Amino acid sequence: MDSVTAAATDPDTLLSLTALMERAAALQAAGQAAAAADLYGRWIAASASPVRHVACFNWGTLLSALGRDPEAEAAYLQALQVQPRFAPARLNLGHLHERRKEVDAALAQWAQAFDDADTLDHRLHALNNSARLLEAQRRFPEAEAQMRRSLELKPDQFDVIQHHVHVRQKQCAWPLYAPVGDVTPNQLLLGTSPLAMMNVSDDPALQLLAAQRFAYERVPRAAAVPLHTQGPARSGRIKIGYLSGDLHLHAVGLLTPELFELHDRSRFEVWAFCWTPESDTPQRQRILKAMDHHVRLAGVDDQTAARLIAQAGIDVLVDLQGLTSGARPAILGQRPAPVQVSYLGLPGTSALPGVDWILADDFAMPAALEPYCTERPIRLPHCYQVSDRQRAVAPTPTRAQCGLPEDRFVYCSFNNNHKFTFEVFTAWMRILQQVPDSVLWLLADNDTARENMLRQADAHGIARERLVFAPRVAPPEYLARFACADLVLDTFPYNAGTTASDALWMGTPILTRSGRSYISRMAGSLLTAVGLPDLITETLPAYEKLAVDLGRTPARVASYKRYLAEHGRQSPLFDLPLLVRDIEDAFERLALQHRR
């Protein structure tokens, strides 16, 4: 029987397009997606309908959902043969190319889709996905341009505003809140993400507002019945679970290995619930080795993940992610553990339902900050931040190898460029003006940020060569660099955290400004614990003045370096057994209170 005769005897091929779509939807609802795809394929093969491009598109989406991407691509291309300006097919072709890591091909499809689109939604889809992919590729100026086009078409897109603000931070594009289309100043502020807001202002009310907005819009409401109440009573050793997707070469993964290793196994059982990408890197393997149990959550939905945590009988669940990239706050909302604690990932309030506590200390979280945090503080007696005394350090380079002058005072800041604000950077320029025999050593994060910083140097009459940019290197080489700097200049309001710990461990003093928010008090907490509170300032003029005074008196800076060399690593800041006992005592108290 030839194909024409077969098609004529197949009643499904005689369906109208509407009836075809209804039949396919019913098959999908019955869990028969493959049968639905087969139905579309047979109908299309027998059809000469002028609207069969719609069926081809639906066929492609089904095939793509089934993981049959080559067939899906062919279906979309067939749709375009029927209707060359059918934007939805091009949009989905772009997503197929993106999954295959064919970035330029994806961008080309979305650019054509924008030109072909006859609805605002399709045009925004093309622009916003282009912007998202360009930002992921660190092509920040192009990403910003696409976001700007999108916001000019539709101002009230808070997702786009959020990325627009943060991509400008990454480029040191000042002023941060530049006018864009009809977006109002209020929309720019309300669209600022919690993490970006931490770098906008040290006002804790603004940080709480940003966190609460994010939680309200993005996070499911907390479960009516906590999962942890549905299992057997907890007994035996206290079970601590660490929840994270960053247990590798990431700030959190670099700070925490000794915390995991030093837990007292006679009192505690240590679990990792983790969606970190698997790798054979020494850092990742060391962290896994420090765990008593490792439960992989990659590919596991949030509800199932929460059930796994509850079934393990976890007493204290420690969220190391907060609202940072890759976070899975819906797990916490199911309340799989009776005690849920925020730590390290987000140094401030998350406003997440189900997170009861935040690890802090008296300096990082003074009493005046408590009304602006949805979590209650667990104030550790020495310092909130753990670190790793076993971090590998490369041989110390010479200043010449780092591109630094041998006979100048070297200020440095190896913080990510998105932490640099106009207020602080212009203060740095004024410091260089007042200390002529000095240079500023910075991380070269991206070319646009670098050029924007150099333009600020030009505006302040600072020769461009006095800004020395260091490329990114592996952690051991990065640590070794600190020996070539005289003084680290901290950022504000987003203080150095891991970077401050690294500088002090390597014996290089850091000058900080402490504000009203947790994140703006991180470096001050570390300086207090290491025994150098006189390097903490509270206003910009005081910060600027002390930086100038220290630059003009290198002997004073040398005395700080001697102090750190002789006493720094013996201070409470780096007494990891002490800090881990502090954390354990707090966790044990809370866990036993619940058990009773």
Residue, then its C-alpha position, 0 to 999 in steps of 0.5 A: m500500500d503506497s503512502v497516499t493510499a495509507a494516508a487516505t485510510d487513516p482517519d486521523t489525517l482527516l482531522s481539522l487542525t482544531a480537532l488535531m490539537e484537541r486529540a493531541a492535547a488529550l494524549q498528552a494529558a494521558g501521559q502519551a506524549a510520544a503518541a501525540a507526536d506521532l499523530y502530528g507527524r502523520w497528519i502533517a505528512a498527509s496535509a496540504s493545509p495552508v496553516r499546517h505550520v502551526a501543526c509543525f510548530n506544535w509537533g516540534t515542541l512535543l519532540s523537543a520535550l521528548g528529547r528528540d531535538p534533531e526531529a524537533e529542529a526539522a519540524y520547526l524548519q518545516a514550519l518555516q518552509v510553509q510560513p517563513r515569517f512564523a516567529p514562534a518557530r524561530l524562537n524555539l529554534g533559538h532555544l535548540h541552538e542554545r541547548r547545543k551551545e551554538v550561541d551565535a546561531a541562537l542569537a541569529q534566530w532570535a534576531q530574525a524572530f524579532d524582525d518577523a514577530d507581529t506581537l509584542d510578546h514575541r518581540l520581547h521573547a526574542l530580546n529578553n532571551s538574547a539579553r539573557l544569553l549575552e549576559a551569560q556569555r559576559r558580553f555585557p554591553e550587547a546584553e544591556a543594549q538588548m535589555r534597553r530595547s526591551l524596556e523601551l517597548k514595555p517598561d514594567q518588566f521587573d525581571v528585565i529591570q533586575h538584570h539591567v541594573h546588575v549588568r550595569q553594576k558589572q560594567c561599572a556603568w555610572p550612574l547606576y540608575a540611568p534613564v531607560g525608556d519610560v521606566t520610572p526611578n521607582q521601578l528601577l529601585l523596586g526592580t533591583s534584586p536583593l543581591a544588587m541592592m546590597n551593593v546600592s545602599d547600606d539601608p537595611a530597610l531597602q535590603l529587606l524590601a528587595a528581599q521581601r519582593f523577591a520572596y513574594e513574587r518568586v518563592p512558593r508560600a510555606a507549606a501549611v504542615p511542615l514536612h519535618t513533623q511527618g516523620p519519626a521523632r529525631s534521636g541519636r547524634i544531631k544531624i546537620g544538613y548543608l544545602s547548596g549548589d556552590l560546594h566547589l571553586h566558589a566563595v562558599g566552597l572555598l571557605t567551608p571545607e574545614l568547617f565540614e572536616l572539623h565537626d565533632r563526629s561523636r555529637f554530629e552527623v554531617w550531610a550535604f544536599c547538593w546540586t553542585p556540578e560534579s567534577d574531579t577537582p581537588q576542592r570538590q573532592r575534598i568537600l565530598k570526603a568531609m561529608d558523612h552523607h552526600v545526597r545529589l539534588a541535581g535533576v531532583d524537583d524541589q518537593t522531592a528534595a525536601r522529602l529526602i531531607a525530611q526522610a533523613g531526619i535532619d535536625v539543622l538545615v543550613d542554607l548556604q545559598g540564600l537568594t544567590s544564583g542557582a538558589r532553590p528556596a522552595i526546598l526550605g519553604q517545605r520546612p524539611a528540618p525543624v531548625q533552618v539557618s541561613y549562612l554565608g551565601l547571602p550576608g543579609t536577610s533573605a525574607l524566605p519563608g521557613v528560614d528561622w535563623i541567621l548565623a552572625d556575631d555582635f559586630a556583623m549584626p548589631a541589635a539595631l539591625e534586627p527589625y530589618c531581618t526576618e531571621r533571628p540572629i544566632r550571635l557567635p561569640h568570636c566571628y561569624q565567618v569560618s575559613d580554610r587554613q589549608r588553602a593552597v598558596a603559590p610561590t610569591p611573585t615579584r612586583a615586576q611579575c605583577g606589573l607593579p612598580e617596586d618603589r610605590f605604595v600599592y593600594c589594591s582591591f581584588n573584589n569583583n567589579h560589580k561591588f565598585t560604586f561611583e562613591v567609593f571609586t571616586a574616593w579612591m581617585r581622591i586618595l591617589q591624588q593625595v598620595p602621588d607615589s601610589v598605584l591602585w591594583l584592581l581585578a580586571d573583570n571585563d573590558t567595559a568595566r576597565e574602560n569606565m574606571l580608566r575614564q574616571a581616572d582621566a576625570h580626576g587627573i590620574a594617569r592611566e598607568r597608575l591603575v594596574f589591572a590584574p587578570r583572573v588566576a587560580p586561587p593559589e596564585y591569587l592568594a600569593r599576589f597579596a604579598c605584593a600589596d601594601l593595603v587593601l581598600d575595601t568596597f562599600p556597601y558590599n564589603a569584602g567577605t572571602t577576599a577580606s579573609d584571604a588578605l588577612w590570612m596572607g598578612t595584608p591589612i585591609l581598610t574598611r568602612s562599616g555601615r548599617s547592613y550585615i553585608s557592609r559590616m563583614a570586613g569589620s567583623l573580621l578585623t575585630a576578630v583578627g585584632l585590628p579594629d583601628l582599620i574600621t571606619e564608619t564614614l566616607p571622609a574617615y575612610e578616605k583620610l585614613a587611607v591617605d594617612l596610611g599611604r603617606t606613612p608606609a612604616r605604619v602599614a609595615s607594622y600592621k603587616r608584622y602584627l598579622a605575620e606574628h599574631g594574625r593566624q593565631s587570632p580567633l579569626f583563624d582559630l577554626p576549631l574554636l569557631v566550629r565549636d561555637i557553631e556546633d554549640a548553637f546548633e546543638r542547643l536549638a536542635l535539643q530544644h526542638r527534640r524536647 
